[in-house]
């Protein structure tokens, strides 16, 4: 039975009412707004590292990938730089096994990072001694590492059969500041004769297989006290090859805040004044010596910061000692300890920790110091014109030496 609604004089069925209302409902429903869904930013597409080839024209490498652990550039085989190469802050270069980077004589490398955005030279595998390293042949004063990390290098020698993360060829030049050299399979840095370190400050050398640095005496004065050299390296010393201390002015060797000492791998000969700062330690390999030929040796320590000369081998007579041929009022040693010298004669046939050559009228003032474990005498005066302070035997300590404190030979 149908149900009707009265409309004026006529009637309309409920079914017809429903059909009439349907379009209105659909219209109203279409006017409702959809609920707002927060938009999710799309991830940045992963960039592939660019494979580098030898640089033959002026080039600037940009930081392409924000993650400092992912290389922006890859060196899959050894390449060279024969033009100016600038690396922007944050650049990371990953090297294949045994690959190397040569900065040729006509090339320049400018790697100037920032404290919070360092430049990184790393191995494609994070392994000590994975890639060869950086060989510097360029003599440009613009060559620079600042806020840079050099990791995992030193796999193979680049020259002179010496493994190092950075190897400096003769005549090359480099500035190094706020830089870390770590996990080398050899030395941190190697400076061949006449390679020049221009500026050096606030650097860090850690976990290198050999010593942090191997260099000639010419570059030692450029080192700064604040750099950290003692950090689980194979030998926590600065190794100095046989060379001359030369120049028009006095040469000063710094004492390092972290207590790192110097190791003389060969004879050091002075041709100018040589001054050691209080707290300096110098150790000498077996059978080598210190030769004060010209100029002077000025080693004046303090009670709290003595200057130490000792053998690498801690045994009586392991190194030859100090021989003085010069005459100077600055030949002074005070608050000094000399140990393990006197192994082989310095002058004539006499073994001693210190020897003075009289025919040159050589002289030395030695006070408040100790000579111990000599393989011979404490001091040898050769010739009547060799001169020491009159109270040398009473103002110093001579202990556990093989012979008397002093021997004068005319």
DODOVEX-262857 format. One record per atom (N, C-alpha, C, O): x, y, z; residue in one letter. Coordinates in steps of 0.02 Angstrom, whole numbers, plus 50000, padded with zeros to 5 digits. Layout:
% DODOVEX-262857
XYZa ...
% end
This chain:
% DODOVEX-262857
500424994150000x 500005000050000x 500445006250000x 500915006650040x 500305011149956x 500685017249951x 500485022150004x 499905022550024x 500995025950027x 500865031250076x 500915037850041x 501365038950000x 500445042350055x 500425048750020x 500475054450070x 500245053950127x 500785059950046x 500805066150084x 500365071150049x 500395071949988x 499955074350086x 499485079150056x 499845085450036x 500215088350076x 499755087849973x 500045094149950x 499495098149916x 499265096449862x 499295103449948x 498725107349926x 498135102749913x 497885099349958x 497905102749851x 497325098449837x 497515091549816x 497095087149813x 498155090549802x 498355084049777x 498795080349826x 498885082549883x 499065074949805x 499485070749847x 500135068949810x 500135068649748x 500695067749848x 501335065549819x 501605059649859x 501555059649920x 501875054749825x 502115048649861x 502795049849893x 503175054149870x 502965045949947x 503625046349981x 504195044449935x 504735047249940x 504085039849891x 504605037749844x 504835043549801x 505425044549788x 504315047549778x 504475053349737x 504865058449777x 505305061749750x 504705059149842x 505075063849884x 505805061949889x 506245066149884x 505935055349899x 506635053049904x 507025054349840x 507605056249843x 506695053349784x 507035054449720x 507185061849710x 507705063649681x 506745066149733x 506855073249726x 507425075749771x 507765080449753x 507525072649830x 508025074749879x 508735072349861x 509225075349884x 508785067149822x 509435064049807x 509925068949774x 510495069249798x 509755072649723x 510235077349693x 510485082549742x 511075084349741x 510045084949787x 510245089949837x 510775087049884x 511255090449901x 510685080749905x 511165077549951x 511855076649917x 512375077749948x 511825074749854x 512465073849818x 512825080549811x 513435080749817x 512455085949798x 512765092549792x 513095094749857x 513655097249858x 512725093949912x 512985096049977x 513605092049996x 514075094750025x 513605085549981x 514175081249998x 514795083249958x 515355082849984x 514695085349896x 515265087349855x 515585093749879x 516155095149862x 515235097649918x 515495103949943x 515935103150004x 516265107950024x 515945097150036x 516365096050095x 517105095850076x 517285093150024x 517535098650119x 518265098650108x 518565092150133x 518375089550185x 519045089450094x 519415083550116x 519855085350175x 520095090950178x 519975080650222x 520435082050278x 521145083350253x 521365080150205x 521505088250285x 522175090250264x 522685085050287x 522715083550347x 523075082450242x 523605077650259x 524275081150254x 524435083850201x 524695081050309x 525355084450307x 525785081650251x 525825075550242x 526115086250214x 526535084050159x 527215081650186x 527485084750231x 527485076250159x 528135073450178x 528645075450126x 528565073950067x 529195078950147x 529685081050097x 530005075050063x 530155070050095x 530095075750000x 530395070349962x 531145070049977x 531475075149978x 531415064049988x 532135063550002x 532545065949942x 532355064949884x 533115069149958x 533565071349904x 533845065349868x 534095060749900x 533795065249804x 534065059349767x 534815058449780x 535195063349780x 535015052249790x 535715050749804x 536145052449743x 536015050249687x 536675056449756x 537135058149702x 537695053049698x 537925050649750x 537905051549639x 538475047049630x 539115051149633x 539145056749609x 539635048149663x 540285051449665x 540565052149594x 540465047849551x 540915057649584x 541225058949519x 541925055949519x 542305057149566x 542095052249468x 542765049349462x 543235054549434x 543125057249379x 543775055949470x 544255061049449x 544785058049403x 544995052349411x 544995062049356x 545575060549315x 546095066149325x 545955070949360x 546675065549295x 547195070549304x 546945077549288x 546575078549240x 547165082449329x 546945089349322x 547445093149279x 548035093649297x 547215095849223x 547665099249176x 547475106549166x 547825110149129x 546935108849196x 546745115849192x 546465117949260x 546285113749301x 546445124449272x 546215127049336x 545525124149353x 545065124549313x 545475121249412x 544875117449431x 544675119049502x 545095119749547x 544025119549513x 543745120249581x 543265114449592x 542805113349553x 543375110749645x 542935105149663x 542475107349719x 542695109549772x 541825106649707x 541315108649756x 541105102749800x 541205096949782x 540835104449858x 540545099449902x 539875097249874x 539405101149874x 539835091149849x 539245088749814x 538765084849859x 538155084849848x 539045081449909x 538645077049952x 538725079350024x 539295080050047x 538185080450058x 538215083450125x 538515078750178x 538805081050226x 538445072250169x 538695067450217x 539465067150212x 539725065150160x 539835069050266x 540565069150262x 540885062250259x 541495061650250x 540485057050267x 540755050250264x 540695047250194x 540935041650182x 540375050850150x 540275048450081x 540695052750034x 540605058850033x 541135049749995x 541545053749949x 541145057449897x 540675054849867x 541335063749886x 541065067549830x 541405065449765x 541105065649711x 542045063449771x 542445061749713x 542845055449729x 543015054049786x 542985051649676x 543375045549683x 544005045949640x 543985048549584x 544555043449667x 545165042549628x 545295035049624x 545525031949672x 545135032249567x 545165024949559x 545845022649534x 545995016649536x 546245027249511x 546935025749493x 547335032249502x 547055037649504x 547995031649509x 548405037449524x 548305043049473x 548275041749412x 548255049149498x 548175054949454x 548675060349473x 548975060049526x 548745065349430x 549205070849443x 548845077449433x 548325077849400x 549125082649463x 548845089449458x 549375093849426x 549925094649453x 549215096749368x 549685100949331x 549405107949320x 549575111349272x 548965110049365x 548665116649363x 548435118249434x 548565114349480x 548095123749444x 547855125449510x 547225121549526x 546735121849489x 547235117849581x 546655113949603x 546435116549671x 546825116449719x 545815118949675x 545535121549738x 544975116949761x 544525115349722x 544995114949823x 544465110849853x 544065115249900x 544345118449945x 543415115349891x 542975119249935x 542855115450001x 542945109450004x 542655119150052x 542515116150117x 542025110350109x 541535110750072x 542155104850145x 541705099150145x 541845093950092x 541545088650092x 542305095450046x 542465090549993x 542785084350023x 543235084850065x 542565078450001x 542845072050022x 543065068349959x 542675067349912x 543705066249958x 543965062449902x 544175055549928x 544565054949975x 543905050349897x 544055043449917x 544525040249867x 544405040449807x 545065037249892x 545595034449850x 545555026849849x 545445023649901x 545655024049790x 545695016749783x 546345014149812x 546805018049825x 546395007749822x 546985004749852x 547605006449811x 547625005549750x 548115008949846x 548775010749817x 548755016649769x 549265018149739x 548185019949761x 548155025849717x 548505031649752x 548555031849814x 548745036449713x 549095042249741x 548905048549704x 548635048349648x 549045054149735x 548915060649705x 549575064449701x 549875066049753x 549805065949641x 550435069649630x 550275076849613x 549905078249566x 550565081549652x 550505088549635x 551155090449599x 551675091449631x 551125090849533x 551715091849492x 552025098749503x 551735103049535x 552615099649474x 552975105949484x 552585111949458x 552675117549482x 552145110849409x 551725116349382x 551025116149410x 550575119349383x 550925112449464x 550265111949495x 550245115549563x 550765117149592x 549645116649587x 549525119749653x 548935116249684x 548435114849651x 548975114749748x 548425111749785x 548215116449842x 548615117849886x 547595118749840x 547325123049893x 546735119349924x 546195118949895x 546855116649983x 546335112950020x 546205116750084x 546525115550135x 545735121350081x 545595125850138x 544885124650162x 544415127450135x 544825120450213x 544175119050241x 543985123750297x 544305129050307x 543475121850334x 543245125650392x 543205121050452x 543195114950445x 543175124050512x 543185120050573x 542615115050576x 542715109350599x 542035116950552x 541445112450553x 541285109450485x 540765106450475x 541745110350438x 541645107650371x 542325106250339x 542565109950296x 542625100950362x 543315099450343x 543355096250274x 542875093050251x 543925097050243x 544085093450182x 544405086850202x 544805086650248x 544225081350167x 544465074750188x 544765071050128x 544455070650075x 545365068350138x 545675063650091x 545665056950126x 546015056150177x 545295052150101x 545195045850137x 545265039950090x 545235040650029x 545355034050119x 545345027950079x 544625025850064x 544175027050104x 544525022750007x 543865020049991x 543685014450039x 543105012850049x 544195011550070x 544105007050126x 544455010350186x 545035012250181x 544115010850242x 544395014250301x 544885009650337x 544725006650388x 545475009150308x 545985004450332x 546665007950333x 546845011450286x 547035006950387x 547705010050392x 548135007950333x 548185002050316x 548445012950300x 548895011450244x 548535008550184x 548775003750155x 547965011550165x 547575008650109x 547785011650042x 547855008049993x 547875018350040x 548085021549977x 548775024549987x 549005025250044x 549105026549932x 549815028449937x 549915035149972x 550335035550017x 549545040349952x 549635046849983x 549695052449932x 549535051649873x 549925058149957x 549985064249916x 550725065949909x 551075066949959x 550965066249847x 551665067949834x 551685075149808x 551365076749758x 552065079349843x 552095086449826x 552755087949790x 553295087349820x 552715090049727x 553295092049688x 553285099649674x 553775102349648x 552745102849692x 552645109949676x 552995114449726x 552995113249786x 553315119749700x 553645124649744x 553225130849756x 553495136049777x 552575130449743x 552135136149754x 552015137249829x 551885132449866x 552065143449851x 551915145149920x 551175144849935x 550975145549993x 550755143849884x 550035143449894x 549805136449914x 549225135649935x 550235131449908x 550035124649927x 549825124550001x 550195126850044x 549235121850014x 548965122650082x 548495116950101x 548095114550061x 548565114750164x 548075110550198x 547845114450260x 548245115650305x 547215116450262x 546935119750320x 546265116450336x 545845115650292x 546165114650399x 545565110950420x 545445105150371x 544925104550339x 545955100950367x 545945095250321x 546105088850360x 546485089050409x 545825083250338x 545995076750366x 546285072450310x 546015071950256x 546855069350326x 547185064750278x 547235058050314x 547645057250359x 546825053350292x 546745046950328x 546885041050281x 546755041450221x 547155035650310x 547215029050278x 547745028750223x 547735023950183x 548195033650218x 548695033650165x 549325029850187x 549315026450239x 549865030450148x 550495027250165x 550545019850149x 550895016150183x 550195017650097x 550225010450079x 550865008550044x 551125003050053x 551125013150002x 551725011749962x 552165017949962x 551915023549967x 552835016949955x 553275022849949x 553125026849886x 552975023949834x 553165033449893x 553095037749834x 553775039749806x 553835040649746x 554275040349850x 554975040849829x 555415039549890x 555175039849947x 556045038049877x 556545036549929x 556375030449972x 556645029450026x 555925026249946x 555735020149980x 555465021550051x 555555017550097x 555135027150058x 554845029150123x 554095029950115x 553855033850074x 553725026350155x 552995026850155x 552785032850199x 553035033650255x 552335036850174x 552065042350213x 551415044750182x 551295043650123x 551005048050222x 550375050650197x 550495056550149x 550165057150098x 550985060750167x 551185066450125x 551935066250117x 552295066050167x 552175066250055x 552895066150042x 553085072450003x 552785073949951x 553575076150030x 553785082450001x 554445081549964x 554955079849994x 554435082649898x 555035082149857x 555475088249868x 555225093449891x 556115087749851x 556565093349862x 556335099549824x 556145099249765x 556345105249859x 556115111449830x 555375112849837x 555155118449824x 554985107849856x 554265108949863x 554105112949926x 554515113349972x 553505115949928x 553305120249983x 552585118650004x 552175116549964x 552465119650070x 551795117850096x 551645121650159x 552085122850201x 551005123550166x 550725126350228x 550245121250258x 549835118350222x 550295120150323x 549875115050356x 549605118050421x 549995119650467x 548945118850426x 548645121750485x 547995118250502x 547585116750458x 547895116750567x 547275113750591x 547085107450552x 546515106250534x 547595103450540x 547515097450498x 547685091150538x 548135091150580x 547335085750523x 547445079250554x 547735074450503x 547455073650449x 548275071150522x 548565065750481x 548555059450524x 548885059150575x 548185054550502x 548075048750545x 548025042350503x 547855042450444x 548195036850536x 548115030150508x 548535029050445x 548325025550399x 549125032250443x 549585031050387x 549935024350398x 550065022250454x 550085020950342x 550465014850345x 551215016050351x 551605011350350x 551415022350357x 552115024250366x 552145030450410x 551835030650463x 552525035450388x 552565041750423x 551935045950409x 551575044650361x 551825051050451x 551305055850435x 551525060150377x 551175060550326x 552105063350384x 552385067550331x 553135066350325x 553485065250375x 553385066550263x 554095065750249x 554335071650209x 554045073250156x 554855075050233x 555145080850198x 555845079250175x 556305078350215x 555925078750109x 556575077550080x 557015083750088x 556755089250101x 557655082950080x 558115088550087x 557915094350042x 557785093449982x 557875100350070x 557695106750038x 556955107550026x 556745112749998x 556535102750045x 555815103950046x 555675108750104x 555995108350156x 555195113250094x 555085118550143x 554385118350173x 553885117950137x 554355118450239x 553735119250276x 553675126650293x 554075129350331x 553175129950263x 553125137250270x 552765139350333x 553045143250373x 552165136950344x 551775138350404x 551495131850431x 551265127550393x 551515131150497x 551325124850528x 551045126450597x 551395129250639x 550405124650609x 550105126450674x 549485122250689x 549075120850646x 549435120250752x 548835117050780x 548625110850741x 548035109950726x 549105106550725x 548955100450689x 548945094450736x 549105095050795x 548765088750709x 548705082650750x 548935076650710x 548705075550654x 549375072550740x 549625066550708x 549485060650754x 549745060350810x 549085055950732x 548895050350775x 548875043850735x 548705043650676x 549045038450769x 548965031650744x 549305030450677x 549065026650635x 549875033650667x 550275032250608x 550775026750624x 551025026350681x 550925022450576x 551335016550590x 552035018350611x 552315015150655x 552335023450580x 553005025550597x 552955031750643x 552505032150685x 553395036550635x 553375042750674x 552915047850640x 552765047050581x 552705053050676x 552295058150644x 552625061550585x 552315062550533x 553285063250592x 553625066850540x 554345064650534x 554675062850583x 554605064650472x 555305063450457x 555545069250414x 555265070550361x 556065072750438x 556275078950404x 557015080350416x 557335077050456x 557265085350381x 557935087850395x 557885093350448x 557345095750464x 558465095450473x 558475100450527x 558195107150504x 557955111050546x 558205108550440x 557985115150415x 557265116650431x 557085122550440x 556835111550435x 556125112750446x 555915112450519x 555345114250535x 556345110150563x 556155109550633x 555935116150664x 555445116150701x 556275121850650x 556055128150681x 555345130250663x 555055134450698x 555065127450609x 554385129350589x 553855125750631x 553275127850630x 554045120550667x 553555116850706x 553325121050765x 553705125050792x 552695120050785x 552425124050840x 552315119550902x 552215113550896x 552335122750959x 552285119051023x 551605115851032x 551545110751066x 551075118751001x 550385116451015x 550175110350975x 549705106950995x 550515108850920x 550325102950881x 550415096550922x 550895095950961x 549955091850914x 549975085450949x 550335080250906x 550095078550852x 550905077850930x 551275072750895x 551245065950930x 551355060750899x 551085066050994x 551065059851033x 550345057451036x 549935060051074x 550195052350994x 549515049750991x 549505042850962x 549215041750908x 549815038050997x 549805031050976x 550125030050907x 549915025650870x 550625034150891x 551025032750831x 551525027250846x 551635025450904x 551825024550794x 552325019250805x 552905021750847x 553155018150890x 553115028050835x 553625031350876x 553395038550885x 553335042350837x 553275040450946x 553025047150961x 553605052150967x 553705055051020x 553965052950913x 554525057650910x 554535060950841x 554245058350793x 554875066650836x 555015069750771x 555695067150749x 556195068350783x 555725063550693x 556355060750671x 556705065650624x 556415068250576x 557345066850639x 557745071650602x 558325067850568x 558715064450602x 558365068550503x 558895065150465x 559555068950471x 559575074550495x 560095065650450x 560755068950450x 560715075350409x 560505075150351x 560905080850439x 560825087350405x 561185092750444x 561495091450496x 561155098850418x 561495104650448x 560995109350479x 560435110350454x 561195112350535x 560835117950563x 561185124150537x 561735125850558x 560845127550492x 561165132850453x 560735139050451x 560125138650462x 561035144750437x 560655150850430x 561045156950454x 561575156250485x 560775162750440x 561115168950459x 560985170850531x 561365174750561x 560455168050561x 560275169650630x 560225163350672x 560275157750647x 560125164450736x 560055158750783x 559455154450765x 558915157050748x 559555147950768x 559025143150753x 558765140350820x 559145137950861x 558105140650829x 557795138450892x 557365132250879x 556945132250834x 557485126950917x 557065121050915x 556565121450972x 556765122251030x 555915120850957x 555405121551009x 555345115251053x 555495109651031x 555115116251113x 554895110751157x 554145110151149x 553795115251147x 553885104151144x 553175103151129x 552765102251193x 552985099151242x 552175105051191x 551725104751249x 551565097651269x 551495096151328x 551495093151220x 551325086251236x 551935081951255x 551865075951265x 552525084951260x 553125081351282x 553485077451228x 553955073951243x 553275078051166x 553615074551111x 554345076751105x 554495082751112x 554785072051093x 555495073551085x 555715072951013x 555315071350968x 556355074151003x 556675073450937x 557105067250937x 557435065550987x 557115063750881x 557575058150872x 558045059750813x 557815060750757x 558695059850827x 559195061250775x 559395054550744x 559705050350776x 559205053750680x 559365047550644x 560055047750613x 560285042750586x 560385053450616x 561065054250590x 561395060150624x 561095063350667x 562005061450605x 562385066850636x 562085073650619x 561905074950561x 562025077950668x 561795084850659x 562395089350668x 562745089050719x 562525093650618x 563095098250620x 562855105450619x 562435107350578x 563115109450666x 562915116550668x 563385120850628x 563995119950630x 563095125750592x 563485130850558x 563245137850578x 563445142850549x 562825137950629x 562575144250658x 562385142650730x 562475137050754x 562115147650765x 561905146550834x 561295142050837x 560835142750798x 561295137450885x 560755132550895x 560515133050966x 560895131851013x 559885134850975x 559605135551042x 559045130551053x 558615129651009x 559055127351111x 558535122651130x 558115125651186x 558385128251235x 557465125251179x 557025127951231x 557005123351292x 557095117251284x 556885126051351x 556815121851411x 556295116351402x 555755117651374x 556455110351425x 555995104751418x 556105100551356x 555755095551347x 556565102551313x 556705098751252x 557055092151268x 557495091951310x 556855086851233x 557195080451237x 557455078551168x 557095078651119x 558105076751166x 558415074451104x 558705067551117x 559115066651162x 558495062751076x 558785056051081x 559145054451016x 558935056450962x 559695050851022x 560145049750965x 560195042250953x 560275038351000x 560165040250889x 560225033250872x 560945030950885x 561395035050895x 561045024550885x 561705021650900x 562245024350853x 562155024850793x 562825025950884x 563435027650849x 563415034350811x 563855035650771x 562915038450824x 562895045050793x 563065050350845x 563115048750905x 563165056650823x 563385061750870x 563135068650848x 562855069550794x 563245073550892x 563075080550879x 563725084350871x 564165084050914x 563775087950815x 564405091150796x 564315098750796x 564005101550751x 564585102050847x 564545109450850x 565165112050813x 565675113550844x 565095112650748x 565655114450704x 565775121950704x 566335124350712x 565225125650694x 565245133050695x 564645135350735x 564205131450753x 564625141850749x 564075144250788x 564135142250860x 564675143150890x 563595139650890x 563625137650960x 563045133150977x 562575132350938x 563075130051036x 562525126151065x 562315129651129x 562705130251177x 561695131851131x 561425135151190x 560835131051215x 560275131451189x 560975127151268x 560475122651297x 560405124451370x 560735121551413x 559965129151385x 559865131451454x 559155129751475x 558675132851454x 559115124651517x 558465122651542x 558315125951609x 558655130651629x 557815123451644x 557655125851711x 557625119851758x 557665114151736x 557555121151822x 557505115651870x 556895111351854x 556925105151861x 556345114451834x 555735110751819x 555735107851748x 555415102751736x 556075111151703x 556075109051633x 556795108251609x 557075112651577x 557075102551624x 557765101151604x 557775099351529x 557275097251500x 558355100251500x 558475098151431x 558835091551432x 559335090851468x 558595086651394x 558875079951396x 559195077951330x 558895078751277x 559805075451335x 560135072051279x 560225064851300x 560535063451351x 559965060251261x 559995053151281x 560025048751220x 559915050951164x 560185042451232x 560205037651178x 559525034651164x 559115034051210x 559395032851102x 558795029051086x 558835022451123x 558345020051152x 559435019451123x 559565013451162x 559795015751231x 560305019151238x 559425013851281x 559575016151349x 560095011651382x 559955007851427x 560715012251356x 561275008351381x 561905012651378x 561945016951334x 562385011651422x 562995015651422x 563345015451354x 563445010151325x 563525021351328x 563915021751267x 563535019951204x 563845017851155x 562875020751203x 562505018751142x 562585023951086x 562505022251027x 562735030251103x 562875035251051x 563545038651067x 563805037951122x 563805042451019x 564495044851026x 564565050751074x 565035051051113x 564095055651070x 564135061451114x 564115067951076x 563885068251019x 564355073351109x 564345080151082x 565055082551075x 565425082551125x 565255084651015x 565925087251005x 565875094650987x 565465096550945x 566285098851019x 566255106051009x 566915108550980x 567445107751010x 566865111550921x 567455114550887x 567435122150891x 567935125350876x 566875125050910x 566795132250906x 566965135750972x 566965132651025x 567115142150966x 567215146251025x 566675151751024x 566645155750978x 566265151851077x 565735156751081x 565515157551153x 565505152651191x 565345163651172x 565085164751240x 564405161451249x 564165160751305x 564095159551193x 563435156351197x 563465148751200x 562945145451204x 564055145851200x 564125138651212x 563975137451286x 564435137451328x 563345136251301x 563125135551370x 562665129451377x 562225128351335x 562765125651430x 562315120251448x 562175120851523x 562635120651564x 561535121551539x 561345122251609x 560685118751621x 560225119251580x 560635115251678x 560045111051692x 559925106251634x 559375105751606x 560455102651618x 560455097851563x 560635090951590x 561015090251637x 560345085751559x 560535078851574x 560785075551510x 560455075651458x 561395072651514x 561685069151457x 561805061951477x 562185060551523x 561465057451442x 561495050351460x 561675045951401x 561525047651344x 562015040351414x 562135034851366x 562625036651310x 562655032951260x 563005042051317x 563485043951265x 564165040751278x 564225036451321x 564675042851239x 565355040251249x 565475033351223x 565895029751249x 565105031251172x 565185024451145x 565775023651098x 566105018451097x 565915028851059x 566455028851010x 566825035551017x 566515040551033x 567465035451004x 567865041551014x 567595047350971x 567365046250915x 567635053250998x 567455059250962x 568075062750935x 568075065150878x 568605063150977x 569245066250957x 569795061650982x 569755058651035x 570315061150942x 570885056850960x 570645049750970x 570245047250930x 570865046551022x 570655039551035x 570235039151099x 570145033751127x 569985044751121x 569655045151186x 568895045351179x 568625049151139x 568565041351218x 567835041351220x 567595045751277x 567865045551333x 567095049951263x 566815054351314x 566125056651292x 565955056451233x 565725058851340x 565055061451323x 565105068251289x 564725069651243x 565575072451311x 565695078951280x 566445079551266x 566855077951309x 566625081951206x 567325083051189x 567415090051161x 567005092351121x 567945093451182x 568105100151157x 568775099951120x 569255097051144x 568785103151061x 569385102951018x 569795109251031x 569615114751010x 570355108451067x 570765113951089x 571085118151035x 571085124251041x 571345115250981x 571665119350929x 571215124850902x 571465129850876x 570555124050907x 570085129250886x 569905133950943x 569495138450934x 570205132851001x 570055136851061x 569315136151080x 568995141051100x 569065130151074x 568355128951089x 568225129751163x 568675129151204x 567595131251180x 567425132451250x 566715130151266x 566315129151220x 566565129251331x 565905127251354x 565825129251427x 566275128251467x 565245132051443x 565045133051512x 564525127851529x 563985127851499x 564675123351576x 564235117951596x 564085118451670x 564535118051712x 563445119551687x 563265120451757x 562605117051774x 562165116351731x 562555114951837x 561935111951864x 561655106351819x 561055105751809x 562115102451793x 561935097251746x 562195090451768x 562565089851817x 561985085251733x 562175078451751x 562405074651689x 562065074651638x 562985071451695x 563225066951642x 563255059951672x 563585058751722x 562895055351640x 562845048651669x 562875043251614x 562725044551556x 563075037351635x 563095031451592x 563495032551528x 563305030251474x 564045036151535x 564505036951479x 564915030651470x 565085027151518x 565075029151407x 565505023551393x 566245025351402x 566685021151391x 566375031551421x 567065033851433x 567065039251486x 566745038451538x 567415044751472x 567445050351519x 566795054451514x 566395053751467x 566705058751564x 566165063651559x 566345068951507x 565965070051460x 566935072151516x 567155077451470x 567885076051450x 568295074151491x 568015077151385x 568695076451359x 568925083151332x 568615085951287x 569465085851361x 569765092051337x 570375090351295x 570875088051322x 570335091451230x 570885089651185x 571275095951167x 571025100251130x 571875096451193x 572285102351179x 572225107451235x 571695107951267x 572765111151246x 572785115751303x 572305121651296x 572165125051346x 572055122951237x 571615128651227x 570865126851232x 570445131151221x 570715120551247x 570025118651260x 569835121151329x 570205120051377x 569265124451335x 569125128051397x 568415126651423x 567935127051386x 568375124951487x 567735124251522x 567765128651585x 568295130951605x 567185129751616x 567165133651677x 567565130251733x 567565124051737x 567885134151774x 568335131451825x 567985126751874x 568305122051900x 567355127851887x 566995123651936x 566605118051903x 566115115551931x 566825116051843x 566435111151805x 566335104551843x 565815101451837x 566845102451881x 566785095951916x 566365096451979x 566095091452003x 566305102452007x 565935103152070x 565225105852060x 564795104852102x 565105109152004x 564435111951993x 563995107251952x 563425108951935x 564255101351936x 563875096451898x 563925089551931x 564325088451976x 563515084951908x 563505078151935x 563755073351881x 563525073551824x 564215068951900x 564485063751856x 564355056951888x 564655055351939x 563915052951858x 563725046651890x 563725040851841x 563525041651783x 563955035151864x 563935028851826x 564265029351758x 564025026551709x 564815032951755x 565205033351693x 565785028451695x 566015026551749x 566015026251636x 566535021251634x 567215023951655x 567645020151676x 567315030551651x 567955033651669x 567835039951710x 567265041351731x 568355043751722x 568325049551766x 567875055151737x 567715055051677x 567685059851780x 567265065351755x 567585069351699x 567245071551652x 568245070451703x 568565074751653x 569265072151637x 569615069751680x 569445072751574x 570115070651552x 570385076151507x 570105077751455x 570955079151528x 571285084251489x 571885081251453x 572345078551484x 571875081851387x 572405078951346x 572725084651305x 572395087951265x 573385085651317x 573735090951280x 574045088251216x 574355092051179x 
% end
